[in-house]
Every structure is written in structure tokens, then in C-alpha cells.
Amino acid sequence: MKKMISILVLAFAAASALAQPKSDPAVSPKPDPMLRQLDAFAGNWKCSGTAFASPMSPQHATTGEVWMKLDMNGYWMTFTYAEKKTTENPMPFQVNGFLGYDTEIHKLVMGSVDNMGGYSTASSDGWNGDTIVYSGPWHMGGMTVNGRDSFTKKGAREMIHAASIEQNGEWTKLDEETCVRK
């Protein structure tokens, strides 16, 4: 009887082990291949453009730099955009964030915070030709608006970025810059 119980216990343990997914705690899952769409952003960029007139400031020229790299075990592209302080731009804008891929909603995603207390979350279906658009809520200055960041590739070393917000059903462009890979 003991022998029979031992055999049943071993058989049950073997069946349970086979039913469990094999995983090695030392090996993490691989980032989704959709993240490869972000490769175009990697690197250091020098940007120049225009911040258009808004309630926060008059129209002025901008210059800045962007640093982007794959990070967090390859799951996120981290970025920093920092404008330079000039006489024309006494309150330069800075934003830090992450680009990634959400496997549940099957979209590229972005989250960011800025040096003026704002933050945003956005998503994108991916590249449509040479353009990718992220859209979602921007929270700034005690209000929430629909925002979008559009990026257009102009070859391997140049990209145009435009940021817009929706007000009263109309899209208003806040800024536009041309960025060149360093």
C-alpha cells in the first residue's frame, strides 16, 4: 500500500510539473519586437525651431538637445529634451519621458513629465510612412487638454517634431522644431 501511495504521489508530482509552464527566474521575457519601431529615435539630436505664441509666452525661437536611448532591459526608450536659455527664451522647456509598447492595447506608448509641472500620457498606432503621431491627455497649468506629438523622418539623420493641443475642437500648434542627429 505504501508503495502504491508513493507511486501515485510521484505520478501526481510529475503531472503537476509537466502542467506548469517552464520558466527560468534568471531569464526574463524578451521585449516585444514592435519596440523596434523606436530605433529611429535613438541617439543624440540638436534641435532648432519655433515656440508659437500662447498664453504662456510670446512666439520665440528655440534651440535644444534631445538624448534618447534604449533602457530598462530594452523595454523602454528613455528621453530628455532640453531647450537652451536665451534672451528670447528665458524659461526654457525641458521634458523627460519614456517610449514603449503596450502588449495589451497593441500600441506604442509615451509618458512624460516637464519642468513646469505638467505630465502627459499618449499612444500611437506606429509609423505611417515617415510620420508617427502620439496622442493623449496633457495635464498642465491646472487643466487637461488633448495633445499630440507628431514626428516626421526626413532621412536617417533628420526629424521634424510638432506639438499641438486641441482647443474648442480645433488643433493649435504649440511648437515645431527640426532635429538633426549629432
Secondary structure as the mmCIF struct_conf table of DSSP 4:
data_model
#
loop_
_struct_conf.conf_type_id
_struct_conf.id
_struct_conf.beg_label_comp_id
_struct_conf.beg_label_asym_id
_struct_conf.beg_label_seq_id
_struct_conf.end_label_comp_id
_struct_conf.end_label_asym_id
_struct_conf.end_label_seq_id
HELX_RH_AL_P HELX_RH_AL_P1 LYS A 2 ALA A 19
BEND BEND1 GLN A 20 GLN A 20
HELX_LH_PP_P HELX_LH_PP_P1 PRO A 21 LYS A 22
TURN_TY1_P TURN_TY1_P1 PRO A 25 ALA A 26
BEND BEND2 VAL A 27 VAL A 27
HELX_LH_PP_P HELX_LH_PP_P2 SER A 28 ASP A 32
HELX_RH_3T_P HELX_RH_3T_P1 PRO A 33 PHE A 41
STRN STRN1 GLY A 43 ALA A 51
HELX_LH_PP_P HELX_LH_PP_P3 PHE A 52 ALA A 53
STRN STRN2 SER A 54 SER A 54
TURN_TY1_P TURN_TY1_P2 PRO A 55 MET A 56
STRN STRN3 SER A 57 SER A 57
STRN STRN4 HIS A 60 ASP A 71
HELX_RH_3T_P HELX_RH_3T_P2 MET A 72 GLY A 74
TURN_TY1_P TURN_TY1_P3 TYR A 75 TYR A 75
STRN STRN5 TRP A 76 GLU A 83
HELX_LH_PP_P HELX_LH_PP_P4 LYS A 84 LYS A 85
BEND BEND3 THR A 87 GLU A 88
BEND BEND4 PRO A 90 MET A 91
STRN STRN6 GLN A 94 ASP A 102
TURN_TY1_P TURN_TY1_P4 THR A 103 HIS A 106
STRN STRN7 LYS A 107 ASP A 114
TURN_TY1_P TURN_TY1_P5 ASN A 115 MET A 116
BEND BEND5 GLY A 117 GLY A 117
STRN STRN8 TYR A 119 SER A 124
STRN STRN9 ASN A 128 ASN A 128
TURN_TY1_P TURN_TY1_P6 GLY A 129 ASP A 130
STRN STRN10 THR A 131 MET A 140
TURN_TY1_P TURN_TY1_P7 GLY A 141 GLY A 142
STRN STRN11 MET A 143 LYS A 153
BEND BEND6 GLY A 155 GLY A 155
TURN_TY1_P TURN_TY1_P8 ALA A 156 ARG A 157
STRN STRN12 GLU A 158 GLN A 167
TURN_TY1_P TURN_TY1_P9 ASN A 168 GLY A 169
STRN STRN13 GLU A 170 ARG A 181
#
